[in-house]
Amino acid sequence: MIEGSAPLVRRARNRHGLATAQALVHALPVADGAASVTCFLDVLEHLDDPGPALRDARRALRPGGLLVVTVPAHRWQR
């Protein structure tokens, strides 16, 4: 799991035993073509320009790899 927030990286490791790394979404610490699946779960809607993140996901994916993207169905205003 790659996460931008240091506290969430620690929580994922300590509480759930997940292998984690802290990184920026447009600079994934993954070798070119090394990932079979990349997931952006409720991430893209927070970026001013999702282009760099999507390009880096493409770089990291192997040929035939999958990009899974979710975004909220509704934009709630508070």
C-alpha positions as CSV (number, residue, x, y, z in Angstrom):
1,M,0.0,0.0,0.0
2,I,1.3,3.5,-0.9
3,E,-0.1,6.4,1.1
4,G,0.8,10.1,1.3
5,S,0.1,10.5,5.0
6,A,2.7,9.3,7.4
7,P,0.2,8.7,10.3
8,L,-1.9,6.5,8.0
9,V,1.2,4.6,6.8
10,R,2.0,3.8,10.5
11,R,-1.5,2.8,11.3
12,A,-1.7,0.5,8.3
13,R,1.6,-1.2,9.3
14,N,1.0,-1.4,13.1
15,R,-2.7,-2.0,13.2
16,H,-3.3,-4.1,10.1
17,G,0.1,-5.5,9.3
18,L,0.1,-4.1,5.7
19,A,3.3,-3.6,3.8
20,T,3.3,0.2,3.3
21,A,5.3,3.1,1.9
22,Q,4.9,6.8,2.1
23,A,5.0,8.5,-1.3
24,L,3.3,11.1,-3.5
25,V,0.7,9.8,-5.9
26,H,2.6,11.2,-8.9
27,A,5.9,9.6,-7.8
28,L,5.1,6.0,-7.0
29,P,8.1,4.1,-5.6
30,V,7.5,1.2,-8.0
31,A,9.8,0.1,-10.9
32,D,8.5,0.6,-14.4
33,G,6.1,-2.2,-15.4
34,A,6.3,-3.8,-11.9
35,A,2.6,-3.5,-10.9
36,S,-0.1,-5.8,-12.1
37,V,-2.8,-3.6,-10.5
38,T,-2.8,0.0,-9.3
39,C,-5.7,1.3,-7.3
40,F,-6.6,5.0,-6.8
41,L,-9.4,4.8,-4.3
42,D,-11.1,8.2,-3.7
43,V,-7.8,9.9,-4.7
44,L,-8.2,11.7,-8.0
45,E,-11.0,14.0,-7.0
46,H,-8.5,15.6,-4.5
47,L,-5.9,16.5,-7.1
48,D,-5.9,19.8,-9.0
49,D,-4.4,18.0,-12.0
50,P,-4.8,14.2,-12.0
51,G,-2.6,13.9,-15.2
52,P,0.8,13.3,-13.4
53,A,-0.7,10.6,-11.1
54,L,-2.4,8.8,-14.0
55,R,0.8,8.9,-16.1
56,D,2.8,7.5,-13.2
57,A,0.3,4.7,-12.7
58,R,0.6,3.9,-16.4
59,R,4.4,3.8,-16.0
60,A,4.2,1.5,-13.0
61,L,1.8,-0.9,-14.6
62,R,3.0,-4.0,-16.5
63,P,1.6,-4.5,-20.0
64,G,-2.0,-5.7,-19.6
65,G,-2.1,-4.4,-16.0
66,L,-5.2,-2.9,-14.5
67,L,-5.9,0.6,-13.1
68,V,-8.8,0.6,-10.6
69,V,-10.2,4.1,-9.9
70,T,-13.1,5.0,-7.6
71,V,-14.5,8.5,-7.0
72,P,-17.4,9.5,-4.8
73,A,-20.8,9.3,-6.4
74,H,-21.9,12.7,-4.9
75,R,-20.1,15.8,-4.0
76,W,-21.4,16.7,-0.6
77,Q,-21.2,20.3,0.5
78,R,-20.8,21.3,4.1
